[in-house]
Amino acid sequence: SQADQGSFTLRGSGQASLHTKAFTRDGKTGYIGSLNFDPRSASLNTEMGVVFNSAPLVARMDEIFSDEIRRMMSFELGMDDDNRLLWMTEEQGQPKIYRREPDAAISRRIIAGIMRILPLESQL
């Protein structure tokens, strides 16, 4: 829509199959792209990114990141006493803890369960 044309986001399109990797450094250098920073990604993928020097753009990226990691906008991961994952957030001004991945469909949970038993650790 026309209203969205002037907006800037680090999330990328909700319909895209790639997701954005973005970081800033030293107040003037930044990166926005899709490339994972590991040897597998560099040799197997055709994804890319841009490294740039722009203090105003870096400042805006830092503002967006600070806003999006607020507890009401994101989840903080933790562990319970039995070493199981917890997802902590804030809903309607109150702390909320989930013991299962929030907003994950049953199909995603089934796939995650299957992935847990596959020998993939050497690929990480």
NORTA-V176033 format. One line per field, one symbol per residue. ss: DSSP state (h for helix, s for strand, l for the rest). burial: # if it has 24 or more other ideal C-beta (glycine too) atoms within 12 Angstrom, else .. Layout:
# NORTA-V176033
ss=???
burial=???
This chain:
# NORTA-V176033
ss=lhhhllllllllllllllllssssslllssssslllllhhhhhhllllssssslhhhhhhhhhhhhhhlllllllsssslllllsssssssllssssslllllllhhhhhhhhhhhhlllhhhl
burial=.........#.........###.#.....####.#.....................##..##.#..........#...........#.#...................................
